[in-house]
Amino acid sequence: MAKERKPAPRPGTPVRGSKTGRADMALIDLIGRRWLLRILWELRGGPLTFRALQEACGGISPSVLNARLADMREAKLAEHEGDGYALTKLGGELLEKLLPLSRWAERWAKALD
């Protein structure tokens, strides 16, 4: 029996770390889901088919990829187009907001060496 997918975290409903579902906590819960950030990153260059996205993510199972894509579609971060899966405007904005965090992580990694 397949495990039922939990719906994507939504602001205003209880999420990990917040009984009230504050928007920032709902987002952190969402992007903390396994593989979601990697999928977001791999879609940065444009649409990818399911198979191409699975290959780009290297090691993600089809069931997990399906679940994360469902989360991302539900959260309006990704959509399915004729060419495959692509980031929505909101998804692209989220990626832009995460880039400074990525640059900070690189500085942090060097500081730990």
C-alpha positions in Angstrom: 0.0 0.0 0.0 1.5 3.3 -1.1 2.0 6.0 1.5 -0.3 9.0 1.1 1.5 12.2 0.3 1.1 15.0 2.8 -0.2 18.2 1.2 2.3 21.0 0.7 2.7 23.3 3.7 0.5 26.4 3.4 0.6 29.7 5.3 -2.2 29.9 7.9 -2.2 26.2 8.6 0.0 24.4 11.2 3.4 23.5 9.9 6.7 22.2 11.3 7.8 24.9 13.8 4.6 26.9 13.8 1.2 26.1 15.1 -0.2 29.2 13.4 1.4 28.5 10.1 3.3 31.8 9.8 4.2 32.3 6.1 8.0 32.2 6.7 7.7 28.9 8.7 5.5 27.4 6.0 8.1 28.2 3.4 10.9 26.8 5.5 8.8 23.6 6.0 8.2 23.4 2.2 11.8 23.9 1.1 13.0 21.6 3.8 11.2 18.7 2.1 13.6 16.1 0.8 14.9 17.0 -2.8 12.7 20.1 -3.2 15.7 22.6 -3.3 17.6 20.4 -5.7 14.6 20.2 -8.0 14.2 24.0 -7.8 17.9 24.4 -8.7 17.7 22.0 -11.6 14.8 23.9 -13.1 16.7 27.2 -13.1 17.7 26.9 -16.8 14.2 26.2 -18.1 11.8 23.4 -18.5 12.8 19.8 -18.1 10.9 16.6 -18.9 10.3 14.3 -16.0 13.1 11.9 -17.2 15.6 14.8 -17.7 14.8 16.2 -14.3 15.2 12.8 -12.7 18.6 12.4 -14.4 19.7 16.0 -13.4 18.8 15.2 -9.8 20.8 12.0 -9.9 19.4 9.4 -7.5 15.9 10.7 -6.9 13.2 8.0 -7.1 10.3 8.5 -9.4 7.8 8.4 -6.5 9.8 11.1 -4.6 10.1 13.3 -7.7 6.4 13.0 -8.3 5.6 14.0 -4.7 8.0 17.0 -4.8 6.6 18.2 -8.1 3.1 17.9 -6.7 4.2 19.9 -3.7 5.8 22.5 -6.0 2.7 22.7 -8.3 0.4 23.0 -5.2 2.6 25.8 -3.8 2.7 27.5 -7.3 6.4 27.2 -7.6 6.4 24.9 -10.6 4.1 24.0 -13.4 3.9 21.4 -16.2 4.2 22.9 -19.6 4.4 21.3 -23.0 8.2 21.1 -22.7 8.1 19.6 -19.3 8.3 21.1 -15.8 9.2 24.7 -15.3 9.4 27.2 -12.5 6.6 29.7 -12.2 7.3 33.4 -11.7 7.0 32.7 -7.9 9.4 29.8 -8.2 11.9 31.9 -10.1 11.6 34.7 -7.5 12.3 32.1 -4.7 15.4 30.9 -6.5 16.6 34.5 -6.8 16.1 35.0 -3.1 18.0 31.8 -2.3 21.1 32.8 -4.4 22.5 35.1 -1.7 22.1 32.2 0.8 24.1 30.0 -1.5 26.9 32.6 -1.8 26.9 32.9 2.0 27.2 29.1 2.3 30.3 29.2 0.1 31.9 31.8 2.4 30.9 29.7 5.4 32.4 26.6 4.0 35.7 28.4 3.4 35.6 29.8 6.9 35.3 26.3 8.3 38.4 25.0 6.4 
